[in-house]
């Protein structure tokens, strides 16, 4: 079962909580995996494979070997994402030149997925706000599928 959770205050994602106008969310589910295995399962899930195909149409193609390199910490880019920061248990990504941040984390018995949409000029774009209900459902689905794969 995937549930919405408070963003852990010590996490890499927590830096975006400082701006109350930004949207920051986190979801958690039961699971046990290394960060590399979780990254691989997440970005290789059937739902995310579909997103990767859509991104490829826009010029941000990715392959399974690129996912594997990101998971292993051997590459800092995959499709539209670029690593902001990584440690033994967390990965924080950005889509360069956008407001989007993506976060994956593992903890004992837990798998985490979160995101941030960084506010500019004290607000989040209307289009991003309109997509929030879809984003919540999509986030839960991505995490559930990844948890099943690890």
Protein Blocks (a to p, Z undefined) as FASTA:
>chain_A
ZZdddddfkbmklmmmmpmkbccddddddddddfklmmmmmmmgmklmmmmmmmmmnopa
cdfklmmmmmnopacbehjbccfbdcfkbccdddehiabdcdddddehiacdddddddee
hiacfklmmmmmmmmmmmmmmmmmmmmmZZ
